[in-house]
Amino acid sequence: MEVCELCGRSDVKCTVHHLTPKEEGGTFKPTALLCVPCHKQIHALYTNQELAIRLDTISKLKEDDKIRRYLKWIKKQPGTKSVKIKKSNERKRKK
């Protein structure tokens, strides 16, 4: 098990997150190890364009208002807890 670079929880299963989405040219750009819930939450809240243009680092993600509340909550959850992720209403409308 690893440590999530976004929420800081340890003993979680992590996946590779392309800080600039591959669809936006980020195939060979920096990546981060994120726990599955954090990775899903990022993609539920933001479009690939938003991630590529203004949220292409962990520090920029941590500073963003949309995810700040989620991070405050997830840090208190055990790594073994199954977490449901819902798309934000704003993301639902953008499709």
Chimera marker file (.cmm) of the C-alpha trace (Angstrom):
<marker_set name="trace">
<marker id="1" x="0.000" y="0.000" z="0.000" r="1" g="1" b="0" radius="0.5"/>
<marker id="2" x="1.093" y="3.569" z="-0.653" r="1" g="1" b="0" radius="0.5"/>
<marker id="3" x="0.498" y="7.140" z="0.513" r="1" g="1" b="0" radius="0.5"/>
<marker id="4" x="-1.855" y="9.391" z="-1.464" r="1" g="1" b="0" radius="0.5"/>
<marker id="5" x="-0.085" y="12.565" z="-2.595" r="1" g="1" b="0" radius="0.5"/>
<marker id="6" x="-3.341" y="14.562" z="-2.410" r="1" g="1" b="0" radius="0.5"/>
<marker id="7" x="-5.016" y="13.591" z="0.869" r="1" g="1" b="0" radius="0.5"/>
<marker id="8" x="-1.932" y="12.200" z="2.621" r="1" g="1" b="0" radius="0.5"/>
<marker id="9" x="-3.641" y="9.018" z="3.808" r="1" g="1" b="0" radius="0.5"/>
<marker id="10" x="-1.405" y="5.965" z="4.067" r="1" g="1" b="0" radius="0.5"/>
<marker id="11" x="-2.158" y="2.286" z="3.557" r="1" g="1" b="0" radius="0.5"/>
<marker id="12" x="-4.381" y="3.052" z="0.575" r="1" g="1" b="0" radius="0.5"/>
<marker id="13" x="-4.414" y="1.595" z="-2.936" r="1" g="1" b="0" radius="0.5"/>
<marker id="14" x="-3.054" y="4.253" z="-5.269" r="1" g="1" b="0" radius="0.5"/>
<marker id="15" x="-3.347" y="4.841" z="-8.987" r="1" g="1" b="0" radius="0.5"/>
<marker id="16" x="-1.295" y="7.034" z="-11.311" r="1" g="1" b="0" radius="0.5"/>
<marker id="17" x="-2.922" y="10.388" z="-12.053" r="1" g="1" b="0" radius="0.5"/>
<marker id="18" x="-1.613" y="12.393" z="-15.003" r="1" g="1" b="0" radius="0.5"/>
<marker id="19" x="-1.475" y="15.969" z="-13.689" r="1" g="1" b="0" radius="0.5"/>
<marker id="20" x="-2.068" y="17.094" z="-17.271" r="1" g="1" b="0" radius="0.5"/>
<marker id="21" x="-4.584" y="14.596" z="-18.695" r="1" g="1" b="0" radius="0.5"/>
<marker id="22" x="-3.290" y="12.392" z="-21.503" r="1" g="1" b="0" radius="0.5"/>
<marker id="23" x="-6.134" y="13.679" z="-23.701" r="1" g="1" b="0" radius="0.5"/>
<marker id="24" x="-4.690" y="17.174" z="-23.230" r="1" g="1" b="0" radius="0.5"/>
<marker id="25" x="-1.111" y="16.206" z="-24.120" r="1" g="1" b="0" radius="0.5"/>
<marker id="26" x="0.050" y="14.985" z="-20.715" r="1" g="1" b="0" radius="0.5"/>
<marker id="27" x="1.218" y="11.486" z="-21.661" r="1" g="1" b="0" radius="0.5"/>
<marker id="28" x="4.849" y="12.248" z="-20.812" r="1" g="1" b="0" radius="0.5"/>
<marker id="29" x="4.266" y="15.031" z="-18.274" r="1" g="1" b="0" radius="0.5"/>
<marker id="30" x="4.408" y="14.657" z="-14.449" r="1" g="1" b="0" radius="0.5"/>
<marker id="31" x="2.135" y="12.228" z="-12.629" r="1" g="1" b="0" radius="0.5"/>
<marker id="32" x="1.068" y="11.747" z="-9.007" r="1" g="1" b="0" radius="0.5"/>
<marker id="33" x="0.080" y="8.712" z="-6.944" r="1" g="1" b="0" radius="0.5"/>
<marker id="34" x="-3.478" y="9.213" z="-5.717" r="1" g="1" b="0" radius="0.5"/>
<marker id="35" x="-5.756" y="6.947" z="-3.732" r="1" g="1" b="0" radius="0.5"/>
<marker id="36" x="-8.700" y="5.687" z="-5.758" r="1" g="1" b="0" radius="0.5"/>
<marker id="37" x="-11.304" y="7.954" z="-4.044" r="1" g="1" b="0" radius="0.5"/>
<marker id="38" x="-9.201" y="11.103" z="-4.582" r="1" g="1" b="0" radius="0.5"/>
<marker id="39" x="-8.528" y="10.186" z="-8.211" r="1" g="1" b="0" radius="0.5"/>
<marker id="40" x="-12.232" y="9.606" z="-8.860" r="1" g="1" b="0" radius="0.5"/>
<marker id="41" x="-13.205" y="12.806" z="-7.032" r="1" g="1" b="0" radius="0.5"/>
<marker id="42" x="-10.866" y="14.923" z="-9.152" r="1" g="1" b="0" radius="0.5"/>
<marker id="43" x="-12.379" y="13.593" z="-12.367" r="1" g="1" b="0" radius="0.5"/>
<marker id="44" x="-15.912" y="13.997" z="-10.980" r="1" g="1" b="0" radius="0.5"/>
<marker id="45" x="-15.299" y="17.670" z="-10.178" r="1" g="1" b="0" radius="0.5"/>
<marker id="46" x="-13.163" y="18.904" z="-13.070" r="1" g="1" b="0" radius="0.5"/>
<marker id="47" x="-13.022" y="18.600" z="-16.833" r="1" g="1" b="0" radius="0.5"/>
<marker id="48" x="-9.785" y="17.505" z="-18.487" r="1" g="1" b="0" radius="0.5"/>
<marker id="49" x="-9.433" y="21.049" z="-19.820" r="1" g="1" b="0" radius="0.5"/>
<marker id="50" x="-9.673" y="22.528" z="-16.301" r="1" g="1" b="0" radius="0.5"/>
<marker id="51" x="-7.072" y="20.069" z="-15.044" r="1" g="1" b="0" radius="0.5"/>
<marker id="52" x="-4.693" y="20.856" z="-17.913" r="1" g="1" b="0" radius="0.5"/>
<marker id="53" x="-5.062" y="24.638" z="-17.773" r="1" g="1" b="0" radius="0.5"/>
<marker id="54" x="-5.226" y="25.531" z="-14.086" r="1" g="1" b="0" radius="0.5"/>
<marker id="55" x="-4.891" y="22.426" z="-11.886" r="1" g="1" b="0" radius="0.5"/>
<marker id="56" x="-1.765" y="20.687" z="-13.184" r="1" g="1" b="0" radius="0.5"/>
<marker id="57" x="0.028" y="20.326" z="-9.832" r="1" g="1" b="0" radius="0.5"/>
<marker id="58" x="-0.868" y="18.781" z="-6.482" r="1" g="1" b="0" radius="0.5"/>
<marker id="59" x="-0.469" y="22.152" z="-4.740" r="1" g="1" b="0" radius="0.5"/>
<marker id="60" x="-2.884" y="23.845" z="-7.177" r="1" g="1" b="0" radius="0.5"/>
<marker id="61" x="-5.407" y="21.048" z="-6.614" r="1" g="1" b="0" radius="0.5"/>
<marker id="62" x="-5.092" y="21.367" z="-2.824" r="1" g="1" b="0" radius="0.5"/>
<marker id="63" x="-5.722" y="25.125" z="-3.042" r="1" g="1" b="0" radius="0.5"/>
<marker id="64" x="-8.873" y="24.826" z="-5.163" r="1" g="1" b="0" radius="0.5"/>
<marker id="65" x="-12.146" y="25.521" z="-3.333" r="1" g="1" b="0" radius="0.5"/>
<marker id="66" x="-14.067" y="22.690" z="-5.005" r="1" g="1" b="0" radius="0.5"/>
<marker id="67" x="-11.855" y="19.962" z="-3.585" r="1" g="1" b="0" radius="0.5"/>
<marker id="68" x="-10.823" y="21.563" z="-0.287" r="1" g="1" b="0" radius="0.5"/>
<marker id="69" x="-13.998" y="20.429" z="1.558" r="1" g="1" b="0" radius="0.5"/>
<marker id="70" x="-13.638" y="16.906" z="0.199" r="1" g="1" b="0" radius="0.5"/>
<marker id="71" x="-9.998" y="16.723" z="1.353" r="1" g="1" b="0" radius="0.5"/>
<marker id="72" x="-10.928" y="17.870" z="4.850" r="1" g="1" b="0" radius="0.5"/>
<marker id="73" x="-13.454" y="15.000" z="5.014" r="1" g="1" b="0" radius="0.5"/>
<marker id="74" x="-11.457" y="12.218" z="3.304" r="1" g="1" b="0" radius="0.5"/>
<marker id="75" x="-8.419" y="12.738" z="5.558" r="1" g="1" b="0" radius="0.5"/>
<marker id="76" x="-10.560" y="11.493" z="8.461" r="1" g="1" b="0" radius="0.5"/>
<marker id="77" x="-11.648" y="8.307" z="6.633" r="1" g="1" b="0" radius="0.5"/>
<marker id="78" x="-9.761" y="5.029" z="7.079" r="1" g="1" b="0" radius="0.5"/>
<marker id="79" x="-7.978" y="3.753" z="3.979" r="1" g="1" b="0" radius="0.5"/>
<marker id="80" x="-10.116" y="0.628" z="4.033" r="1" g="1" b="0" radius="0.5"/>
<marker id="81" x="-13.421" y="2.516" z="3.837" r="1" g="1" b="0" radius="0.5"/>
<marker id="82" x="-15.306" y="2.313" z="0.544" r="1" g="1" b="0" radius="0.5"/>
<marker id="83" x="-16.226" y="5.829" z="-0.579" r="1" g="1" b="0" radius="0.5"/>
<marker id="84" x="-18.928" y="6.784" z="-3.095" r="1" g="1" b="0" radius="0.5"/>
<marker id="85" x="-18.099" y="9.592" z="-5.475" r="1" g="1" b="0" radius="0.5"/>
<marker id="86" x="-20.760" y="11.695" z="-7.166" r="1" g="1" b="0" radius="0.5"/>
<marker id="87" x="-20.278" y="14.030" z="-10.098" r="1" g="1" b="0" radius="0.5"/>
<marker id="88" x="-20.764" y="17.661" z="-9.201" r="1" g="1" b="0" radius="0.5"/>
<marker id="89" x="-23.911" y="19.275" z="-10.616" r="1" g="1" b="0" radius="0.5"/>
<marker id="90" x="-21.687" y="21.675" z="-12.522" r="1" g="1" b="0" radius="0.5"/>
<marker id="91" x="-19.815" y="18.763" z="-14.219" r="1" g="1" b="0" radius="0.5"/>
<marker id="92" x="-23.125" y="17.047" z="-15.061" r="1" g="1" b="0" radius="0.5"/>
<marker id="93" x="-24.285" y="20.151" z="-16.953" r="1" g="1" b="0" radius="0.5"/>
<marker id="94" x="-21.045" y="20.439" z="-18.985" r="1" g="1" b="0" radius="0.5"/>
<marker id="95" x="-21.664" y="17.236" z="-20.960" r="1" g="1" b="0" radius="0.5"/>
<link id1="1" id2="2" r="1" g="1" b="0" radius="0.2"/>
<link id1="2" id2="3" r="1" g="1" b="0" radius="0.2"/>
<link id1="3" id2="4" r="1" g="1" b="0" radius="0.2"/>
<link id1="4" id2="5" r="1" g="1" b="0" radius="0.2"/>
<link id1="5" id2="6" r="1" g="1" b="0" radius="0.2"/>
<link id1="6" id2="7" r="1" g="1" b="0" radius="0.2"/>
<link id1="7" id2="8" r="1" g="1" b="0" radius="0.2"/>
<link id1="8" id2="9" r="1" g="1" b="0" radius="0.2"/>
<link id1="9" id2="10" r="1" g="1" b="0" radius="0.2"/>
<link id1="10" id2="11" r="1" g="1" b="0" radius="0.2"/>
<link id1="11" id2="12" r="1" g="1" b="0" radius="0.2"/>
<link id1="12" id2="13" r="1" g="1" b="0" radius="0.2"/>
<link id1="13" id2="14" r="1" g="1" b="0" radius="0.2"/>
<link id1="14" id2="15" r="1" g="1" b="0" radius="0.2"/>
<link id1="15" id2="16" r="1" g="1" b="0" radius="0.2"/>
<link id1="16" id2="17" r="1" g="1" b="0" radius="0.2"/>
<link id1="17" id2="18" r="1" g="1" b="0" radius="0.2"/>
<link id1="18" id2="19" r="1" g="1" b="0" radius="0.2"/>
<link id1="19" id2="20" r="1" g="1" b="0" radius="0.2"/>
<link id1="20" id2="21" r="1" g="1" b="0" radius="0.2"/>
<link id1="21" id2="22" r="1" g="1" b="0" radius="0.2"/>
<link id1="22" id2="23" r="1" g="1" b="0" radius="0.2"/>
<link id1="23" id2="24" r="1" g="1" b="0" radius="0.2"/>
<link id1="24" id2="25" r="1" g="1" b="0" radius="0.2"/>
<link id1="25" id2="26" r="1" g="1" b="0" radius="0.2"/>
<link id1="26" id2="27" r="1" g="1" b="0" radius="0.2"/>
<link id1="27" id2="28" r="1" g="1" b="0" radius="0.2"/>
<link id1="28" id2="29" r="1" g="1" b="0" radius="0.2"/>
<link id1="29" id2="30" r="1" g="1" b="0" radius="0.2"/>
<link id1="30" id2="31" r="1" g="1" b="0" radius="0.2"/>
<link id1="31" id2="32" r="1" g="1" b="0" radius="0.2"/>
<link id1="32" id2="33" r="1" g="1" b="0" radius="0.2"/>
<link id1="33" id2="34" r="1" g="1" b="0" radius="0.2"/>
<link id1="34" id2="35" r="1" g="1" b="0" radius="0.2"/>
<link id1="35" id2="36" r="1" g="1" b="0" radius="0.2"/>
<link id1="36" id2="37" r="1" g="1" b="0" radius="0.2"/>
<link id1="37" id2="38" r="1" g="1" b="0" radius="0.2"/>
<link id1="38" id2="39" r="1" g="1" b="0" radius="0.2"/>
<link id1="39" id2="40" r="1" g="1" b="0" radius="0.2"/>
<link id1="40" id2="41" r="1" g="1" b="0" radius="0.2"/>
<link id1="41" id2="42" r="1" g="1" b="0" radius="0.2"/>
<link id1="42" id2="43" r="1" g="1" b="0" radius="0.2"/>
<link id1="43" id2="44" r="1" g="1" b="0" radius="0.2"/>
<link id1="44" id2="45" r="1" g="1" b="0" radius="0.2"/>
<link id1="45" id2="46" r="1" g="1" b="0" radius="0.2"/>
<link id1="46" id2="47" r="1" g="1" b="0" radius="0.2"/>
<link id1="47" id2="48" r="1" g="1" b="0" radius="0.2"/>
<link id1="48" id2="49" r="1" g="1" b="0" radius="0.2"/>
<link id1="49" id2="50" r="1" g="1" b="0" radius="0.2"/>
<link id1="50" id2="51" r="1" g="1" b="0" radius="0.2"/>
<link id1="51" id2="52" r="1" g="1" b="0" radius="0.2"/>
<link id1="52" id2="53" r="1" g="1" b="0" radius="0.2"/>
<link id1="53" id2="54" r="1" g="1" b="0" radius="0.2"/>
<link id1="54" id2="55" r="1" g="1" b="0" radius="0.2"/>
<link id1="55" id2="56" r="1" g="1" b="0" radius="0.2"/>
<link id1="56" id2="57" r="1" g="1" b="0" radius="0.2"/>
<link id1="57" id2="58" r="1" g="1" b="0" radius="0.2"/>
<link id1="58" id2="59" r="1" g="1" b="0" radius="0.2"/>
<link id1="59" id2="60" r="1" g="1" b="0" radius="0.2"/>
<link id1="60" id2="61" r="1" g="1" b="0" radius="0.2"/>
<link id1="61" id2="62" r="1" g="1" b="0" radius="0.2"/>
<link id1="62" id2="63" r="1" g="1" b="0" radius="0.2"/>
<link id1="63" id2="64" r="1" g="1" b="0" radius="0.2"/>
<link id1="64" id2="65" r="1" g="1" b="0" radius="0.2"/>
<link id1="65" id2="66" r="1" g="1" b="0" radius="0.2"/>
<link id1="66" id2="67" r="1" g="1" b="0" radius="0.2"/>
<link id1="67" id2="68" r="1" g="1" b="0" radius="0.2"/>
<link id1="68" id2="69" r="1" g="1" b="0" radius="0.2"/>
<link id1="69" id2="70" r="1" g="1" b="0" radius="0.2"/>
<link id1="70" id2="71" r="1" g="1" b="0" radius="0.2"/>
<link id1="71" id2="72" r="1" g="1" b="0" radius="0.2"/>
<link id1="72" id2="73" r="1" g="1" b="0" radius="0.2"/>
<link id1="73" id2="74" r="1" g="1" b="0" radius="0.2"/>
<link id1="74" id2="75" r="1" g="1" b="0" radius="0.2"/>
<link id1="75" id2="76" r="1" g="1" b="0" radius="0.2"/>
<link id1="76" id2="77" r="1" g="1" b="0" radius="0.2"/>
<link id1="77" id2="78" r="1" g="1" b="0" radius="0.2"/>
<link id1="78" id2="79" r="1" g="1" b="0" radius="0.2"/>
<link id1="79" id2="80" r="1" g="1" b="0" radius="0.2"/>
<link id1="80" id2="81" r="1" g="1" b="0" radius="0.2"/>
<link id1="81" id2="82" r="1" g="1" b="0" radius="0.2"/>
<link id1="82" id2="83" r="1" g="1" b="0" radius="0.2"/>
<link id1="83" id2="84" r="1" g="1" b="0" radius="0.2"/>
<link id1="84" id2="85" r="1" g="1" b="0" radius="0.2"/>
<link id1="85" id2="86" r="1" g="1" b="0" radius="0.2"/>
<link id1="86" id2="87" r="1" g="1" b="0" radius="0.2"/>
<link id1="87" id2="88" r="1" g="1" b="0" radius="0.2"/>
<link id1="88" id2="89" r="1" g="1" b="0" radius="0.2"/>
<link id1="89" id2="90" r="1" g="1" b="0" radius="0.2"/>
<link id1="90" id2="91" r="1" g="1" b="0" radius="0.2"/>
<link id1="91" id2="92" r="1" g="1" b="0" radius="0.2"/>
<link id1="92" id2="93" r="1" g="1" b="0" radius="0.2"/>
<link id1="93" id2="94" r="1" g="1" b="0" radius="0.2"/>
<link id1="94" id2="95" r="1" g="1" b="0" radius="0.2"/>
</marker_set>
